[in-house]
Amino acid sequence: MPDLNPYDHTEVPQIVHPQKRGRQSYLLLITAVAALGGFLFGFDTGVVSGLNESVKAYFLLSETMEGFFVSSVTIGCIVGAVLAGFASDALGRKKVLLFSGILLFVSALGCGFPPNFTGLIAFRFIGGVGVGVASMVAPLYISEIAPASIRGRLVTLFQLAIVFGIFAAYASNALIWSLHDILPADSKIPGISRVFVNENWRGMFLMGCIPAALYFFATFFVPESPRWWAGKNRDDKAMSTLERLFGRDEAERGMREIHAVLAEETGKFSEIFSRKNRFGLIIGVALMFFSQVTGINVIMYFGNQVFKEAGYSPTFSYLLQTFVGLANIAFTLFAVWKIDQWGRKPLLRLGTMSIFIALALIGTLFALKSHGIGEGVLLYLLPVLIVLFIASFAMSWGPIPWVVVSEIFPTRIRGRAASIGTMTIWISCFLVVQTFPWLREKAPELSFAIYAGLMIPALIFVWRYLPETKGRSLEELEKYLYSSVNKTALSKSKSNDNR
């Protein structure tokens, strides 16, 4: 295995001492626990794709109310992202992760047995707060414990957990649908027919209680972020965690670097918007915005409807969603493999160009279908183009914004600054999800044309302004990005990263 020295960016094969192997295993274990927040994020996304039509029929919802049901969770996510920024800086990353586990469990239970549609929306909102908290704090926490040489891979595990959560939700939904053919509608088991047969959307929601409970209890066993401890002047706690992760020598070196950058910060909220830090804020907000206007959540939340609109049967639509989930996993694994070798920018460039091609072709096929042309071609090509789109997103705009936003902000304001980026992703998600049901009814080709068009400024942004962050410790990145004003940082980005 390569050496996990966070301040030496070379990977030299060597015999690993048993004590160091134990530290590496500990690092991977606590990373996996934090990434479970991503699994719950993904499960919530995937489960709605299989039950929103059932909920629409049960509560007699219009297209607008259907969009509000799906997007209501994102309102909670916006609130959760904002609260998490302040709470994680004030209370610590670990306590906030524990709180998100409680919210997600309560949401899954409440959505399974809502008193009415208003109650369902309320519990969806609670779950959204939990997802917003986890989506902000989990990648931030991972970045603060990870060595520079593999930080991209470890933070990308958060995105990998998201796609596994989506796939698990698809599988869970399919399993519950199959119970419709196995269990009689008048089952003698109390409540079983209601929850898993007649109103099986309840069972789909309730399955989320299992990973939420696991996440909550597992988080008790992870340490607090050493960089957060250092920011609170608890060097003893910070040193203890760093030593357990990297050994005494590297822990002392790490503390020296942390102290050097902390001495230049005040930690005030207003510092986020200062001229010095504005560059990082623009980068974070732009990354999160462009990740959502790819239209990814149209496929995640409304994938079945898109396939049915193309002419597929309901059963085959569910099967196609499974292939979408598998492609999502496979190419997120590709990102895990390559993100610290190729870097963040090359993956985003490739992914953005591929997404543009896929969306433009999907929009063209739907436009032809609306004029009675090429319906057979649509049936054959749509699954291929959807998988191309998902694969391109999974290796680029899926993981990389979470990675970069967790890397680019100064230590004392990292939580609050990252929360602004995370809030942006949920505001953008809300707008996309809320408007798509209406666009789907009027002209589905228009939505895909809009998403494709937005990939042009996204590509320009990545090519010209995004700094490459691979291979640098968080302290080195802070000096690199914030040693002078934005103009200098931008010129460095162009000269050093566009080679």
N, C-alpha and C positions, 0 to 999 in steps of 0.2 A: 504493500500500500504506500502511496505517497505520504511524505511527512506533512502533518497538519499544522506546521508552524505558521501562525497568522501574520508574521512580519517578514517571512522569507517566501518570496513568490515563486521559487523554483520547486519542481517536483522531482526529487531524486530518489530512485528506488533504493531501498535499504532494508536491513533487518529491523523489524519493529520490536522494541522492548515490550514485554508483557504489560508493564505499567502504562506505557504509552498506548498500547492497544486497548487497554481498559478505558483510558481517557477518550479515545476515539469512539468507542462503543457508547460511552456515556453521552458524548456530544450528539451522536446520531439518535439516541433514545429520546433526549429531551427535544430535539428538533422534530422528531416524529410526533411527539405529544402536542407540541405547539401547532403542527400542521393539521392536527385533527380539527382545528377550527375551520380550516379550508374544506375538509370533508363535509362538515355540517353546512357550510355555505353552498357547496355543490349539491348536497342532498336536497336542500330546500329549493334550489333552482330546478333540479331534475324532477322532483316529485310533482310540481305544479304542471309540468308538461303533460303528465298522464291523467290529471284529474280536473283540469279547469273546465272541460266540456261537461263533466258530470256535475260540478258545482254550478255551472251556468244553467243547466237544466233543472237542478234541484231548487235553486232560488229564483228561477225565471229571470235571468239577468239579460239586459240589453248588451250590445257590443261595447258601448261605453262603460257600463258597469263591469263587464267581463275584464276590460282593460284595467279598470280601477282595482278589481280583486287581485289581478296578477301584479300590478305595479304598487299596490299598497305596502308590500313588504319593503320596497325601495325607499319609501318615505321614512320608515323606521330605520333603514340602513343609513340614511342621511343624518338622522338624529344620533344614531349610535356612533357614527364616525366622528361627529363633532364632540360628543361627550367623551369618547375614548381618548381623544387627543389630550384634553385637560386632565382626565382621570389617570391616564397612564403616566403622565409627567408628575402628577401630584402623589399618587398612591402606589405606583409601580406597575410594571407590565403584568406580573403574575396575578395580582388581585383582580385586575380588569379582565383577564382571560377567564378566571373562575366565575366572575359575574356573567360573562357571556354564555357560559355553559348553563347556568341557572335559567337565563332568559330563553334559551333555545329549547330547553326541556319543557318549560311552562307553555311555550308557544305550540309545540307539537301536541301536547296533551289538550290544550284549549281548542286548537283547530280541529281536533278529532271529535270534540263534543261541544261545539259552539251553541249558545242559546238561540241565536238567530244570525242573520247575515251581518248585522252590525257587530255582534260579538266575534264572528269569524274575522272580520276586518281588524278588530282590536287585537286579537291574538296574532294575526299576521304581522301587525305593526310591532308587537312585542318581539316576535321572532326576527323582524327586520333590524331592530335595535341590537339584538344579539349578534346577528350576522355582520352588521356594520362595525361593531366593536371588535369581533374576531378578525374581520378582514383588514382592519387597520393595525391591530396590536400584534397579531401572530407573525406576519412577515417582518415587522419591525423588531420583535423579540429575537427572531431567528438571525436577523442580520447583526444584532448586537452580541450574539454569542459565537458567531461563525468566524473561522479564519478567512483571511482575504483570498487565499488561493482557491477555496471551494465555496465562497459565500454565495455566488450565483447559483450553484447547484443546490445548496441547502435551502435557500429562499424559494427556488423553483419547486422544491418539494411541497410548498404550500399550494401552488397551482396544480401540481400532480394530485394532491389530496382533493382539490376541488373537482377535478375530472373523475377521480374514483368515486367521489360522492355523487356526482351526476349519474355515473354508470350504475352505482348501487341503487339509486332511486329508480332508474329505469327497470332494473332487475326486480326490485321490490314491487313496483307497480305491476309488472308483468305477472309476478307470482300471485298477487292479490286478484288480478283479473282472471287468472286460471282457476282460482277457487270458486268462481261463479259456476263453472262446469262440474266441480267436484262436490261442493257442499249444497245440500238442498236449501231452497229459500226459506223453508220452515224448520231449519235445524233446531234440535232440542237443546243445544248448548246455549245458555242464556246470552243473548246479545250478539252471538256470532254471526247470524244471518244479516243483522242490521249493519254491523261494522265491516264485514268482509264480503258480503254478497249484495244485498239490496242497496246499501249506501256505502259502497266500498271506498269512496273518497275519504271516508273517516279513517279507515284502516291504513290508507296510504299516508295520511298525515301522522297517525300514531306511531308508525314505524320509526319516525325521527326521534322518538324518546330514547331509543336504545343507544345510538351513537352520542346523543347529547349527555346522557348519564355517564357513559364511558369517558367522554372528554372532561367532564367536570371532576371526576375522581382522579383521573390520571394527572391533571394539572397540579394537584396538591404536591406531587413528587418532583416538580421541576424547580430549579433555583430562580431567584430573581436575577434580572439582567445586571451584570457587573458594571456596565456603563451607567445604568440608572443609579446604582448604589454610589458610584463615584461622583455623579452629579449632585447627590445629596450629602456629599462629604462623609460617606461611610466607607472609607478606604479599606477597613478591615473586612467588611462583607464583600466588597468588590474583589479584593485580593484573594479571598478564600475561594470564590467561584472561579476566577481566572486560573488559579493554581490547580484546581481540580480538573479544569478543562485542558490546560496546556503545560502544566509543570511550573516549578518555581521560577526558573530563569526567564521564561517567556512571559510569565505573569508580571514580574517586576518590570520588564521592558514595556509591556503593554500599559501598565499603570503610569509609567513616565510619559508615554505618548498621550494618554488620556488627560493627564494633568496639564500637559502643554497646551492642548486645545481648549480645555475648560477655563484656563486662565484668561482667554480672550473673549469669553462669552458672559452675558449677564443673565440669560434665561428668561427675559421679559417677553411677554406675548407680542408686544410691538416690534420686537427684534425680527420676527418672521417677515414683516413687511418692509424692513429697512432696505436701503439701496444695496447693501452688501449681500443680503440673502435673497433678493428679488429674483435673481437668476435661477436658483434652485426651485423657488416657488412656481415660476413660469414653466419650468421643465416638468415638475410634478403634475401640475394641473393639465398641461397639454397632453401628457402621456395618458392620463386617466380618461380624459375626454375622448381622444381618438380611439382608445381601446373599446369604448362602448358604441361609438357611431359606426363601427364595422358592421353592426347589426347582429352581433353574436347572440344576444338574448332573444332575438326573434326566433332563432333556431332552437335555443335552449327551452324557451317557454312555450313557443307556438309551433314547434317542429311538426307535430302531428297534423295540425291544420294546414301547414304549408304543403305537406305531402298529399293530403286529401284534396286540396285545391288543385293540385297537379293532376288528380284523377286516380290516385291509389286507393285501395280498400283500407278500412280502419286497421284490420289485422296486419296487412303488409306495411302500413305506416309505422306501427309499433316496431316491426322487425327492422325497418330502415333506421329508426331512432337508435336501435341497438348498435348498428354499424357506425352511426355517428359517434356514439359513446366510445366505441373501440378505437376509432380514428383519433378521437380526442386524447385518449390515454397514450396511444402509440407515439404521437408526435409531441406530446408533453414530455415523454421519456426522451425523445430526441433532443428537446431543449435542455433537459437535465444533463445530457451527455455533452452537448456542444457549447453551452452558454459561457463556460469559463475557458474554453479553447478558442472559439471564434470571436467571442465578445457579444455585447448586447446589440450594437449597431448593425453588424452584418445580418444577424437573425431578423431584426426588425425590417431592414431593407427588403430582404427576400420575402418575408411574410407579407409585407404591405403590397408589393407588386403582385403576388399570387392572389391575395384577397381581392384586389381590384379586378383582376381578370375573371375570377370566379363570380363575383357579384354582377359584373357587367354582362356576363353571359347568362346568368340566371334571370336578370331583368329582361334581357332580350327574348329569352324563351317564353316568359310569361306574357310579354307584349305581343309576340306572335300568336300565342294561344288565344288571347283576348280578341284577336281578329280572325279566329278560326283557322289559323295556319300552324302546322307543325306540332299538333298535340301528341302524336306518337313520338316525335323527337324529344319533347319535353319529358315524357315518361321514362325514356331511356337515359337521357343525359342529366336530368335533375339530381339523382342520387350521386352521380360521379362528381358533379360540381359542388354539391353540398359537402361531400367528403373532402374535396380539395379546399374548400373554404375553411372547414373545421381544422384540417391538418395545418393550413397556413396560419390560422389564428393560434392554435395550440403551441406552435413552436416560436411564436413571436409576441403578438399583442396579448396573449393570455398570461404568460408568466413574467415577461420583462418589465412592464410597468410596476408590478409589485416589488420586483427586485430593486429597480432604480430608485423608486420613491423611498424605500427603506434604507438606501445608502447615502443619499445626497444632502441630507440636512444636518446641521450642527447638533452636537450631543444634547445640550441643555434644552433645545426647542424641538428636538426630533419628533417627539410624540405629537405635539400640537401642529407642527408643520405637515407631518405625514397625514394627519387627520383631514387637512384641507384637500390634499390630493385624493384621499379616499372618499371624502364627501363629493368631490367632483365626479367620481366614477358612478356614484349612486344617483346623483342628479341627472346625469346623462342617461343612465339606465332607465330611470323613471320616464324621461321624455320619450325614449325609443319604445319602451313597452306600452306606455299609455297611448301612443299614436298609432302603433301598428295595427290593432284590430280595426280601426277606422280605415286605414290605408288598404288593408286586406280586402275589405268590402268594396271599396271604390276602385282601386287599381293596384294590385299587388306588385306589378312591375315598377311602379313609381317608387316604392320604398327601397327596392334593391338598387334602383338607379341613383337615389339620393345617397345611400351608403357607399356605393362605388365612387361617386363623385368626391366624397369627403376623404377618400384615400389619397387623393392627389396632394392636398395640403399636408396630410399626415406624412407622406413620403418626403416632401420638401423639408418639413420640420426635422425628421430623423436625420436626413442627409446633411443638413446645414448646421443644426443647433444642438443636437443631443451629444453630450460628452460621453466618452467611453469610460466605464467605471471598473472594468475587470482588473483583478490583480493588485488592487490597492487596498490597504486597510482603511477603515472608516476615518481614522485620524489623518491619514495621508490624503484621502479624498477631500476632507474638510480644508486642509491647507491648499490643495490644488484648486478647488472651486471658489474659495472665499478669501484667498489671500489679498485680493484686490476687487475692484468694482466689476459689475456685470460685463461691461464691454470687454475688459481684458479676459475674463473667463470665457466669453463667447469666442474671442479670437483664438484662445488656446484650444478650445474645442474644435474649431475648424482646422487649425494647423496641425494638431496632434492626432485627431481622430478620423480625419477624412483621407488618410493616406491609403 
